């Protein structure tokens, strides 16, 4: 379950993404459970989902915290133009991936930047096959070092 810092990170990523012009345009939102009707998917939907922290000891006086969030992209596509549209949205996922790299979005940490931006977007072929919906999810993990209070 997401904690306050993971939610703060997800909100910061939404704000950061809103400052960039993507092609096609996106309007990211934060949700715990992405739920869009097929009618909503006529437009590109970018959903930021806070997943939660994992904490481990870094030293006697500090701990390492990995904050995980997921960036989901969904869009209803025309089956007659499936390849071209999927190419477009895979390209958009690549742009989103680039944007998520090396962004220190929270203060109070000695950041080691983003520990991981999953190199392979998880895309869901059954959504494409059954609903004509392109769905891809990118997992972003921010790793930070924090002093014990």
N, C-alpha and C positions, 0 to 999 in steps of 0.2 A: 504494500500500500504506500502511496506517495506521502511524504512528509511535507512540512511547510517549505523547506528549502528546495525540494524537487518541484513543487508547485510554483515557487518563485522563479526557478530556472525555466520552467515551461512558459510562464508568462513573459519572461525576458526574451525568450526565443521568438514568441509570437510578435512582440514589439519590434525585435530586430528584423524579422522577416517582412513586417509591414513597411519598413523603410526602403525596401528593394523593389525594383520593377522587374518582374519575371515575365517571360513569354512562354505560354499564356499567363495572364494575370491571375494572382491568387489572393485570397483574403483569409489568412490563417486564423483559426480559433482554437482555444484550449477546451478539451472535454475529457472526462474520465472514460466515457463509453461513446465512441463515435457511432452516431445513429443518424443516418441520412435516408430519406425516402428516395426512390428512384427519380422522382421529379426534381429533387434537390441536386441530383447528380448531372443535370443538364449543364451545370457550371462546375468548374474544377473545385473540389473540396480539399482543403489542406487542414488536417486536424493534428494538434499537438497533444499527446497523452503523457502525463507524468506517471512514471512507473514505480519509482521508489529508490531509496538509498541502500547501499551495502557499505558497512563501516568495518575497518580493520585497524589494528594498531600500526602506527608508522614509526613511533619512537616512544620513549617514556613520557614525553611531554606533548605528543601530538598523535592524531589519528588521520587515516586516509578515508575519504568518503567518495564513493562512486555514485553519482546521481544519474539515473537512467530515464530517458524520455524517448518517445517514439513519434516520428513524423509520418503521418499517413496521407496518401494522396488517392483520391477517387474521382472518376469521371466516367459517365455513361458515354459509350462510343457507338458509332455507326458500324455494324458488322461488315458493310460493304467496303469500308475504309480502315479495317482493323489494323493492318500493318502500319500504315502511315500514322494513325492516331496513337498506337502503342509506342511507336518511335518518338513521337512528340512528347508523350508523358514520361517515357524513360529518360529522355533528355532533360525534362523538368526535374525529375528526381535527382539527376546528376547535378543540376544547378543548386537544388536544395542541399545536397550533400556537401558541395563546395562551400556553401554559405555557412553550414554548421561547423566546419572545421576551424579550429584555432580561435574560438571566440570565448573570451572570459566574460561571462554574462552575470556573474555574482561577485560581490565583494566579501571580504572577511576570510578569504582563502589564500594560500600560497598555491596558485594553480599550476598544474602540470598540463594545462590546456585540456583539450578533449582527448581522453584516453583512447576512445574508439568511436569511429563513425562506421557503422557496418559497411564493409566494402561491397557486399551484394545486397541490393534491395530485395526484400522478400516480396515477391509479387504473387498474387493469388489467381492462378489460371482458371479455377472453377468459377470465380466471379465473372471472368471474361466469357467463359463457355456458356454458363447458365443464365447470366443477367446482362451480358454485353457491358460489363462495368470493369474498367481498368482499376485495379487496386494494388498499391505498392506501399510498403512500410519500411522506414529507415530507423534503426535504433542508434541513438546517440548517447554516449556515456561520458559525462564530465567527471574528471578525477581531481580532487582537491585535497590539500593537506590543511588541517586545522589544529590549532593548539587546544589542549584540554583546558577547560575553564576551572 
